[in-house]
Amino acid sequence: NDNSPRFQKSFYKRSVAENSPIGSPVLNVFANDIDKNKTIRYTLEGPKEITRLLHLDTESGEIVIANKIDYEIFQWLNVTVRATDSGYPSRSSLTELIIRVIDENDNNPYFSSDATNFTVYENSPIGFKIASLQAQDADTGSFGKITYLIDRMSSNGKFSIDPESGDLLVADYLDREAKQMYMLVIEAWDNYQFGYLSGESRNAFKQIL
């Protein structure tokens, strides 16, 4: 047994989407051994928290998703595949597998506090800041960028919200004798600019008395 198995490539690059279904294929690795009648077995090496996300068929070299992959935890998966022959003593060789995890919009934004009561004077000037509302999103990048909206029917045109800062503002003159209380519906959308029309945005709702 004087020859080691040899992989077709010294490294492989692949991309997988986070939350890919368990069993989704990643790739097949293959090693050849010029020694005759040698059976090759494949094993996966690397940090346990990464190797547990993948399953490698020891005989075929097929690699599939074994557990849920979360982009917010892993953006890249770097592991080593070892090919070992059945000779005595056995010989082996290595190849590297580099997997890029593609982010998905899998987290809803949420408001940092529960519905709140705010008080504003009827003579408050237009543009007066009543409060600053804050929402958070566990996603990153554009999927985590939050846009604030206010339901126009609930505000009756009297209030507005800054879409970027979440500042709640007086938008028109208030008359306590005409109406004493408003129930405002505030929405927080993520990926609003790119995903709203295609249904890729996620939102959260909050009512303010």
LUMTI-690979 format. One record per residue (C-alpha): residue number from 1; residue in one letter; x, y, z. Coordinates in Angstrom, 3 decimals. Example, Ala and Ser with C-alpha at 12.3 -4.5 7.8 and 13.67 -1.06 7.14 Angstrom:
2
  num  residu         X         Y         Z
    1       A    12.300    -4.500     7.800
    2       S    13.670    -1.060     7.140
REM end
This chain:
209
  num  residu         X         Y         Z
    1       N     0.000     0.000     0.000
    2       D     2.309     2.739    -1.263
    3       N    -0.230     5.220    -2.618
    4       S    -2.581     7.527    -0.750
    5       P    -6.094     8.251    -1.972
    6       R    -6.271    11.451    -3.981
    7       F    -9.200    13.851    -4.113
    8       Q   -10.234    15.409    -7.387
    9       K    -9.808    18.863    -5.822
   10       S    -7.707    20.234    -2.969
   11       F   -10.698    22.247    -1.789
   12       Y   -14.393    22.675    -2.585
   13       K   -16.576    25.773    -2.324
   14       R   -20.337    25.657    -2.013
   15       S   -23.209    27.876    -0.861
   16       V   -26.255    26.821     1.141
   17       A   -29.216    28.828     2.393
   18       E   -29.782    29.007     6.116
   19       N   -32.744    26.905     7.225
   20       S   -32.157    24.495     4.325
   21       P   -34.224    21.342     4.926
   22       I   -32.437    18.463     6.605
   23       G   -31.207    16.108     3.915
   24       S   -30.601    18.861     1.361
   25       P   -27.546    17.952    -0.748
   26       V   -24.376    20.014    -0.448
   27       L   -21.985    18.111    -2.718
   28       N   -20.283    14.778    -3.386
   29       V   -16.569    14.383    -2.756
   30       F   -14.592    11.657    -4.487
   31       A   -11.102    10.307    -4.020
   32       N    -9.282     7.757    -6.149
   33       D    -6.584     5.264    -5.168
   34       I    -4.325     3.769    -7.834
   35       D    -3.591     0.813    -5.577
   36       K    -5.809    -2.105    -6.521
   37       N    -8.694    -3.443    -4.448
   38       K    -8.626    -0.628    -1.940
   39       T   -11.882     0.516    -0.334
   40       I   -12.021     4.219     0.519
   41       R   -13.931     5.574     3.483
   42       Y   -14.693     9.239     4.067
   43       T   -14.845    11.071     7.378
   44       L   -15.631    14.659     8.354
   45       E   -13.267    16.610    10.601
   46       G   -13.600    19.993    12.256
   47       P   -15.222    21.736    15.223
   48       K   -18.114    19.708    16.602
   49       E   -20.517    22.649    16.434
   50       I   -19.930    22.742    12.668
   51       T   -19.620    19.050    11.796
   52       R   -22.955    18.360    13.529
   53       L   -24.632    20.515    10.886
   54       L   -23.499    18.190     8.094
   55       H   -23.754    14.475     7.383
   56       L   -21.143    12.672     5.292
   57       D   -21.870     9.235     3.860
   58       T   -18.691     7.325     4.661
   59       E   -18.920     5.172     1.541
   60       S   -20.288     7.431    -1.196
   61       G   -18.804    10.762    -0.079
   62       E   -22.191    12.490    -0.292
   63       I   -22.566    15.454     2.070
   64       V   -26.031    16.680     3.097
   65       I   -27.514    19.074     5.652
   66       A   -27.944    17.336     9.015
   67       N   -29.279    20.127    11.241
   68       K   -30.722    23.617    10.954
   69       I   -28.123    26.220     9.993
   70       D   -28.607    29.732    11.380
   71       Y   -26.876    32.545     9.496
   72       E   -26.904    34.698    12.634
   73       I   -24.546    32.100    14.192
   74       F   -22.601    30.746    11.210
   75       Q   -21.843    32.724     8.061
   76       W   -19.239    30.194     6.910
   77       L   -18.752    26.478     7.524
   78       N   -15.162    25.292     7.131
   79       V   -14.549    21.563     7.509
   80       T   -12.054    18.939     6.367
   81       V   -12.896    15.697     4.591
   82       R   -10.504    12.788     5.031
   83       A   -10.310     9.850     2.613
   84       T    -8.735     6.714     4.110
   85       D    -7.945     3.537     2.194
   86       S    -8.233    -0.023     3.479
   87       G    -4.572    -0.932     3.127
   88       Y    -2.220    -1.836     5.944
   89       P    -1.001     0.449     7.167
   90       S    -3.788     2.668     5.917
   91       R    -3.066     5.867     4.037
   92       S    -5.202     8.976     3.826
   93       S    -5.470    12.406     2.262
   94       L    -7.435    15.562     3.001
   95       T    -9.524    18.133     1.183
   96       E   -11.102    21.307     2.498
   97       L   -14.792    22.163     2.237
   98       I   -15.731    25.846     2.445
   99       I   -19.470    26.532     2.646
  100       R   -20.945    30.020     2.511
  101       V   -24.253    30.353     4.352
  102       I   -26.789    32.573     2.573
  103       D   -28.889    34.773     4.834
  104       E   -32.677    34.572     4.797
  105       N   -35.282    36.850     6.314
  106       D   -36.337    34.441     9.040
  107       N   -36.865    36.758    12.016
  108       N   -39.730    39.166    12.630
  109       P   -38.990    42.601    14.035
  110       Y   -40.368    43.213    17.500
  111       F   -40.954    46.310    19.576
  112       S   -38.717    46.806    22.587
  113       S   -41.611    47.613    24.933
  114       D   -45.294    46.870    25.282
  115       A   -48.086    49.188    24.179
  116       T   -47.747    52.500    25.981
  117       N   -49.931    55.487    26.856
  118       F   -48.647    58.871    25.727
  119       T   -49.989    62.315    26.537
  120       V   -49.769    65.319    24.233
  121       Y   -51.147    68.861    24.620
  122       E   -53.717    70.021    22.088
  123       N   -51.683    73.135    21.319
  124       S   -48.550    71.134    20.470
  125       P   -46.978    72.456    17.254
  126       I   -46.879    70.397    14.072
  127       G   -43.691    68.352    14.082
  128       F   -43.641    68.047    17.887
  129       K   -41.978    64.792    18.950
  130       I   -44.218    62.759    21.235
  131       A   -42.019    59.701    21.695
  132       S   -39.424    57.552    19.991
  133       L   -40.490    53.976    19.286
  134       Q   -37.861    51.297    18.872
  135       A   -38.079    47.889    17.230
  136       Q   -35.364    45.274    16.897
  137       D   -34.643    42.468    14.453
  138       A   -32.262    39.539    14.860
  139       D   -31.548    39.427    11.123
  140       T   -28.573    41.251     9.653
  141       G   -28.110    43.487     6.632
  142       S   -31.171    44.626     4.687
  143       F   -33.244    41.876     6.336
  144       G   -32.661    43.587     9.679
  145       K   -33.191    47.176     8.506
  146       I   -36.435    48.405    10.056
  147       T   -38.902    50.843     8.513
  148       Y   -41.652    52.348    10.693
  149       L   -45.150    53.034     9.364
  150       I   -48.334    54.370    10.937
  151       D   -51.823    53.274    10.020
  152       R   -53.432    56.372     8.492
  153       M   -56.965    55.432     9.518
  154       S   -55.996    55.078    13.162
  155       S   -54.109    58.384    13.165
  156       N   -56.746    60.289    11.174
  157       G   -53.902    62.330     9.721
  158       K   -53.113    63.857    13.107
  159       F   -49.910    61.912    13.746
  160       S   -46.973    60.655    11.689
  161       I   -43.884    58.564    12.294
  162       D   -40.370    58.979    10.972
  163       P   -39.786    55.814     8.910
  164       E   -36.138    55.535     9.936
  165       S   -35.926    56.792    13.524
  166       G   -39.347    55.707    14.795
  167       D   -40.072    59.198    16.154
  168       L   -43.819    59.711    16.660
  169       L   -44.757    63.253    15.626
  170       V   -47.729    65.595    15.628
  171       A   -48.786    65.963    11.977
  172       D   -51.815    68.269    12.268
  173       Y   -53.437    70.576    14.780
  174       L   -55.119    68.732    17.654
  175       D   -58.482    69.683    19.135
  176       R   -59.317    68.032    22.455
  177       E   -62.950    69.065    22.158
  178       A   -63.216    67.184    18.846
  179       K   -61.365    64.044    19.955
  180       Q   -59.701    63.236    23.259
  181       M   -57.989    59.932    22.547
  182       Y   -56.423    58.124    19.608
  183       M   -55.537    54.464    19.312
  184       L   -52.601    54.386    16.918
  185       V   -51.413    51.299    15.090
  186       I   -47.673    51.417    14.442
  187       E   -45.977    48.905    12.157
  188       A   -42.327    47.900    12.009
  189       W   -41.264    46.279     8.737
  190       D   -37.927    44.752     7.896
  191       N   -36.482    44.698     4.372
  192       Y   -39.359    47.021     3.471
  193       Q   -37.716    48.756     0.526
  194       F   -36.841    45.550    -1.310
  195       G   -39.227    42.934    -0.041
  196       Y   -42.621    44.447     0.706
  197       L   -44.155    44.099    -2.753
  198       S   -42.746    40.617    -3.239
  199       G   -43.900    39.454     0.190
  200       E   -40.394    39.125     1.588
  201       S   -40.837    41.645     4.393
  202       R   -41.803    40.721     7.911
  203       N   -43.622    43.031    10.262
  204       A   -44.613    43.614    13.854
  205       F   -47.544    45.619    15.177
  206       K   -47.942    47.793    18.222
  207       Q   -50.926    49.712    19.513
  208       I   -50.543    52.972    21.366
  209       L   -53.426    54.470    23.317
REM end
